[in-house]
């Protein structure tokens, strides 16, 4: 029985050398690569994917593209989750069309996902959404990648975990709403620098990890918080986008 096959491939945090051997083999096995275009501002993200495909893909392969739906990132409070679900649903429709129209029954398609698709990404939820609708059927496999969290701790030469202490992975929005819920907190994509005022924490911050634009700052929040805010604002204004991650670690009470 002929069946469509889909690969969701983690490609790392930005350095082409982050690509694992398993991911390189998966790229070589794909017949069609699906690219969801986020517009001119984020062409850097498309360019890295295309470079990896050119380097590791096995011709003849094809590139199939769809436009990423616009997403409302300003919705406050409880309505934010509904706005994300609406965007994800519209993105699922675009991806469903790609799989249905661009992938033959005996072919393998691939989405190249920034970082690790199992850590902080919507692709797996979108794939499951497509399957649940029943308009197109396929088998799929997930290939893990080096996440921005792994890249961050490696670049700062620190461990993600400490003995007997949990780590909380959250967003800047939730940090602002809930405050730190553990002594070690990893925060993804914090547009508002919600670490402000957490002066009993040390911060390891990184943006554009693994790329030539990488920025790293580490130190007590009280001492480096303003610098991070300035660097983040300047970088976003210069490039038009920013992806950053940081680890907050509570400083032990010396008293």
PEGILIN-V137599 format. One record per pair of residues at least 24 apart in sequence whose C-alpha atoms are under 10 Angstrom apart, sorted by the first residue. I is the first residue (numbers start at 1). J is the second residue. D is the distance in whole Angstrom. If there is no record, write none. Layout:
BEGIN
{{I:J:D} {I:J:D}}
END
This chain:
BEGIN
{{1:105:9} {1:106:9} {2:104:9} {2:105:6} {2:106:5} {2:107:9} {2:138:10} {3:104:8} {3:105:5} {3:106:5} {3:107:8} {3:108:9} {3:137:8} {3:138:6} {3:139:7} {4:99:8} {4:100:9} {4:103:7} {4:104:7} {4:105:5} {4:106:6} {4:107:6} {4:108:6} {4:109:8} {4:136:9} {4:137:7} {4:138:5} {4:139:6} {4:140:9} {5:30:9} {5:31:10} {5:99:10} {5:103:9} {5:104:9} {5:105:8} {5:106:8} {5:107:6} {5:108:5} {5:109:6} {5:110:9} {5:137:9} {5:138:5} {5:139:5} {5:140:6} {5:141:8} {6:30:9} {6:32:9} {6:33:10} {6:99:9} {6:103:9} {6:107:9} {6:108:6} {6:109:5} {6:110:6} {6:111:8} {6:127:9} {6:138:7} {6:139:6} {6:140:4} {6:141:6} {6:142:9} {7:33:9} {7:108:7} {7:109:6} {7:110:5} {7:111:6} {7:112:8} {7:139:9} {7:140:6} {7:141:5} {7:142:6} {7:143:7} {8:109:9} {8:110:6} {8:111:5} {8:112:6} {8:113:7} {8:116:10} {8:117:7} {8:118:10} {8:123:8} {8:124:8} {8:127:9} {8:140:7} {8:141:6} {8:142:5} {8:143:6} {8:144:8} {9:110:7} {9:111:6} {9:112:5} {9:113:6} {9:114:9} {9:115:9} {9:116:8} {9:117:7} {9:141:8} {9:142:6} {9:143:5} {9:144:7} {9:145:7} {10:111:9} {10:112:6} {10:113:5} {10:114:6} {10:115:6} {10:116:5} {10:117:6} {10:118:9} {10:142:8} {10:143:6} {10:144:5} {10:145:4} {10:146:7} {10:147:8} {11:48:9} {11:49:8} {11:52:9} {11:111:10} {11:112:6} {11:113:6} {11:114:6} {11:115:6} {11:116:7} {11:117:9} {11:143:9} {11:144:8} {11:145:5} {11:146:7} {11:147:9} {12:112:10} {12:113:8} {12:114:6} {12:115:4} {12:116:6} {12:117:10} {12:144:9} {12:145:5} {12:146:4} {12:147:6} {12:148:7} {12:150:9} {12:151:8} {12:209:10} {12:210:8} {13:113:10} {13:114:6} {13:115:5} {13:116:8} {13:145:8} {13:146:6} {13:147:6} {13:148:5} {13:149:9} {13:150:9} {13:151:7} {13:152:9} {13:208:8} {13:209:6} {13:210:6} {13:211:8} {13:243:10} {14:44:10} {14:45:8} {14:48:8} {14:49:10} {14:114:7} {14:115:8} {14:146:9} {14:147:9} {14:148:9} {14:151:9} {14:208:7} {14:209:6} {14:210:5} {14:211:5} {14:212:9} {14:213:10} {14:214:9} {15:48:9} {15:146:10} {15:151:10} {15:208:10} {15:209:8} {15:210:4} {15:211:5} {15:212:8} {16:48:8} {16:49:9} {16:51:9} {16:52:7} {16:55:10} {16:210:8} {16:211:9} {17:52:10} {17:210:9} {18:115:9} {18:145:8} {18:146:6} {18:147:9} {18:151:9} {18:210:8} {19:52:9} {19:115:10} {19:144:10} {19:145:7} {19:146:8} {20:143:9} {20:144:9} {20:145:7} {20:146:8} {22:143:7} {22:144:9} {22:145:9} {23:56:9} {23:112:9} {23:142:10} {23:143:6} {23:144:8} {23:145:8} {24:52:8} {24:53:9} {24:55:9} {24:56:6} {24:57:8} {24:143:10} {25:56:8} {25:57:9} {25:58:10} {26:56:9} {26:57:9} {26:108:10} {26:109:10} {26:110:8} {26:141:10} {26:142:10} {26:143:8} {27:52:8} {27:53:7} {27:54:10} {27:55:9} {27:56:6} {27:57:5} {27:58:8} {27:108:10} {27:109:9} {27:110:7} {27:111:9} {27:112:9} {28:53:8} {28:54:10} {28:55:9} {28:56:6} {28:57:4} {28:58:5} {28:59:9} {28:61:9} {29:56:9} {29:57:7} {29:58:7} {29:59:10} {29:61:10} {29:107:10} {29:108:7} {29:109:9} {29:110:9} {30:57:7} {30:58:8} {30:59:9} {30:60:10} {30:61:7} {30:62:9} {30:107:8} {30:108:5} {30:109:5} {30:110:6} {30:111:10} {31:57:9} {31:58:8} {31:59:8} {31:60:7} {31:61:5} {31:62:6} {31:63:9} {31:103:8} {31:104:9} {31:106:10} {31:107:6} {31:108:5} {31:109:6} {31:110:8} {32:57:10} {32:60:9} {32:61:6} {32:62:5} {32:63:6} {32:64:7} {32:98:10} {32:99:9} {32:102:8} {32:103:7} {32:104:9} {32:107:8} {32:108:7} {32:109:5} {32:110:6} {32:111:9} {33:57:9} {33:61:8} {33:62:6} {33:63:5} {33:64:6} {33:65:8} {33:98:10} {33:102:9} {33:103:9} {33:108:9} {33:109:6} {33:110:5} {33:111:6} {33:112:8} {34:62:9} {34:63:6} {34:64:5} {34:65:6} {34:66:8} {34:95:8} {34:98:7} {34:99:8} {34:102:9} {34:103:10} {34:109:7} {34:110:6} {34:111:5} {34:112:8} {35:63:7} {35:64:6} {35:65:5} {35:66:6} {35:67:8} {35:68:9} {35:95:9} {35:98:9} {35:110:9} {35:111:7} {35:112:8} {35:113:10} {36:64:9} {36:65:6} {36:66:5} {36:67:6} {36:68:6} {36:69:9} {36:91:9} {36:94:8} {36:95:8} {36:98:10} {36:111:9} {36:112:10} {37:65:7} {37:66:6} {37:67:5} {37:68:6} {37:69:9} {38:66:9} {38:67:7} {38:68:5} {38:69:8} {38:70:9} {39:67:8} {39:68:8} {39:70:10} {40:240:9} {41:239:7} {41:240:6} {41:241:7} {42:239:8} {42:240:8} {42:241:7} {42:242:9} {44:211:10} {44:239:10} {45:114:8} {46:112:10} {48:112:10} {48:114:10} {48:211:10} {49:111:10} {49:112:7} {49:113:9} {49:114:9} {50:112:10} {52:112:9} {53:112:9} {61:109:10} {62:102:9} {62:103:10} {62:109:9} {63:102:9} {63:109:10} {63:110:10} {64:98:7} {64:99:9} {64:101:10} {64:102:7} {64:103:9} {64:109:10} {65:94:9} {65:95:9} {65:98:8} {65:102:10} {66:91:9} {66:94:6} {66:95:7} {66:97:9} {66:98:7} {67:91:9} {67:94:8} {67:95:10} {68:92:10} {68:94:8} {68:95:9} {69:93:10} {69:94:8} {76:173:10} {77:173:9} {77:177:9} {80:173:10} {84:122:10} {88:122:8} {88:123:9} {88:125:8} {88:126:7} {88:129:9} {89:125:10} {89:126:8} {89:129:8} {89:130:9} {90:126:10} {91:122:10} {91:123:9} {91:126:8} {92:122:10} {92:123:9} {92:125:9} {92:126:5} {92:127:7} {92:128:9} {92:129:7} {92:130:6} {92:131:10} {93:126:9} {93:129:9} {93:130:8} {94:130:10} {95:123:10} {95:126:8} {95:127:8} {95:130:8} {96:126:9} {96:127:8} {96:129:9} {96:130:6} {96:131:9} {96:133:10} {96:135:8} {96:136:7} {96:137:10} {97:130:10} {97:135:10} {97:136:9} {99:130:10} {99:136:8} {99:137:9} {99:138:9} {100:135:8} {100:136:6} {100:137:9} {100:138:10} {101:136:10} {105:137:9} {105:138:8} {108:138:10} {108:139:9} {108:140:9} {109:138:10} {109:140:9} {110:140:9} {110:141:10} {110:142:10} {111:142:10} {112:143:10} {113:143:10} {113:144:9} {113:145:8} {114:145:8} {114:146:9} {114:147:8} {114:148:9} {115:144:8} {115:145:6} {115:146:5} {115:147:4} {115:148:6} {115:149:9} {115:150:9} {115:151:9} {116:142:9} {116:143:8} {116:144:5} {116:145:4} {116:146:6} {116:147:5} {116:148:8} {116:149:10} {116:150:10} {117:142:8} {117:143:8} {117:144:7} {117:145:7} {117:146:10} {117:147:8} {118:142:8} {118:143:9} {118:144:7} {118:145:9} {118:147:9} {119:144:9} {119:145:9} {119:146:10} {119:147:7} {119:148:9} {119:149:9} {119:169:9} {120:147:8} {120:148:9} {120:149:10} {120:169:10} {120:170:10} {120:171:10} {120:188:8} {147:209:10} {148:188:9} {148:206:9} {148:207:9} {148:208:9} {148:209:7} {148:210:9} {148:243:9} {148:244:8} {148:245:7} {148:246:9} {149:186:8} {149:187:9} {149:188:9} {149:206:10} {149:209:9} {149:244:10} {149:245:7} {149:246:8} {149:247:8} {151:206:9} {151:209:7} {151:210:7} {151:245:10} {152:204:8} {152:205:7} {152:206:6} {152:207:9} {152:208:10} {152:209:7} {152:210:9} {152:216:9} {152:244:9} {152:245:7} {152:246:7} {152:247:8} {153:204:8} {153:205:9} {153:206:9} {153:245:10} {153:246:9} {153:247:8} {155:204:9} {155:205:10} {155:206:9} {155:209:9} {155:210:9} {155:216:8} {156:204:7} {156:205:9} {156:206:9} {156:216:8} {156:217:9} {156:218:8} {156:247:10} {157:204:10} {158:204:9} {158:247:10} {160:184:8} {160:185:9} {160:186:9} {160:247:8} {160:249:10} {161:185:10} {161:249:10} {162:249:10} {167:247:9} {167:248:10} {167:249:9} {168:247:10} {168:248:10} {169:247:9} {171:245:9} {172:245:10} {172:246:10} {180:248:9} {180:249:10} {180:250:9} {182:248:9} {182:249:9} {182:250:8} {183:248:8} {183:249:6} {183:250:5} {183:251:8} {183:252:9} {184:247:7} {184:248:6} {184:249:5} {184:250:6} {184:251:10} {185:246:8} {185:247:6} {185:248:5} {185:249:7} {185:250:9} {186:245:7} {186:246:6} {186:247:4} {186:248:6} {186:249:9} {187:244:9} {187:245:6} {187:246:5} {187:247:6} {187:248:8} {188:243:8} {188:244:6} {188:245:5} {188:246:7} {188:247:9} {189:242:8} {189:243:6} {189:244:5} {189:245:6} {189:246:9} {190:242:10} {190:243:9} {190:244:7} {190:245:8} {190:246:9} {191:229:10} {191:232:9} {191:233:9} {191:236:10} {191:242:9} {191:243:9} {191:244:9} {192:229:9} {192:232:10} {192:233:10} {193:225:8} {193:226:10} {193:228:8} {193:229:7} {193:232:9} {194:225:10} {195:221:7} {195:222:10} {195:225:8} {195:246:10} {195:248:8} {196:221:7} {196:222:8} {196:225:7} {196:226:8} {196:229:9} {197:221:8} {197:222:7} {197:225:9} {198:222:7} {198:225:9} {198:248:9} {198:250:9} {199:223:9} {199:225:9} {199:250:9} {199:251:9} {200:248:10} {200:249:9} {200:250:6} {200:251:6} {200:252:8} {200:253:9} {201:247:10} {201:248:6} {201:249:5} {201:250:4} {201:251:5} {201:252:9} {202:247:8} {202:248:6} {202:249:5} {202:250:6} {202:251:6} {203:228:10} {203:246:7} {203:247:6} {203:248:5} {203:249:6} {203:250:9} {203:251:10} {204:245:8} {204:246:5} {204:247:5} {204:248:7} {204:249:8} {205:244:7} {205:245:6} {205:246:4} {205:247:7} {205:248:9} {206:232:10} {206:243:9} {206:244:6} {206:245:6} {206:246:6} {206:247:9} {207:231:9} {207:232:8} {207:235:9} {207:242:7} {207:243:6} {207:244:4} {207:245:6} {207:246:9} {208:235:10} {208:241:10} {208:242:7} {208:243:6} {208:244:6} {208:245:9} {209:243:8} {209:244:8} {209:245:9} {213:239:10} {214:244:10} {215:244:9} {216:244:10} {216:246:10} {217:246:9} {218:246:9} {218:247:9} {218:248:10} {219:248:10} {220:248:9} {220:249:9} {220:250:10} {220:251:9} {221:248:9} {221:249:10}}
END
